[in-house]
Amino acid sequence: MKAVLFIICGICLANIVMATFIWPPTTKALGTPAPVVNAATLQGLDPWMVNERYNVPNRERTRKATLETLDKPWASYCTTEGHEFLIRAINYYYSQRGAEAWSYGHTYGEVARRFAVKAWTTPDDDRIERLMGETYSRGYFSLDELRSAARETLAAQLRGVHVSANPCAR
């Protein structure tokens, strides 16, 4: 048993010596990321474009599902099921937007984050934000019911909007 322990310690010590004294140090400046090489960059595109073939249809499905929810009659939000469906749709929409911007930014940098933010600013997104503002101002949901990502984004968007009623009060 002691022999096995000596062999393992010897291997560890040899690795430390190799890493410290034999392998040449890197000549690259620390903090400079290596250029991304993927299918998109090989075609002369920005590196994050490799994911767009998946993200574009996902954005479209998310917008479509959110608009279908927001286009329902407002009275449907007063039922337990309808209200939960509305809250889930709002949370999902804003979690997708935020996650994509965060992912692009942390993977590819600030330029990619701005690209993702711009990808979520279509006329349909403007309509979704307007409908959410109207639904909120009419009292069909409160910010406290939402997850933090949706709550923070909507709070900034709805700054100055006042709830005018509580239509579902019984």
Secondary structure, DSSP 8 states (H G I E B T S, - for coil): -HHHHHHHHHHHHHHHHIIIIIS----S-TT------SHHHHTTS-GGGGGHHHHHHHHHHHHHHHHHHHTS-GGGGGSHHHHHHHHHHHHHHHHHHHHHHHHHHHHH-HHHHHHHHHHT-SHHHHHHHHHHHHHHHTTS--GGGS-HHHHHHHHHHTTT------TT--
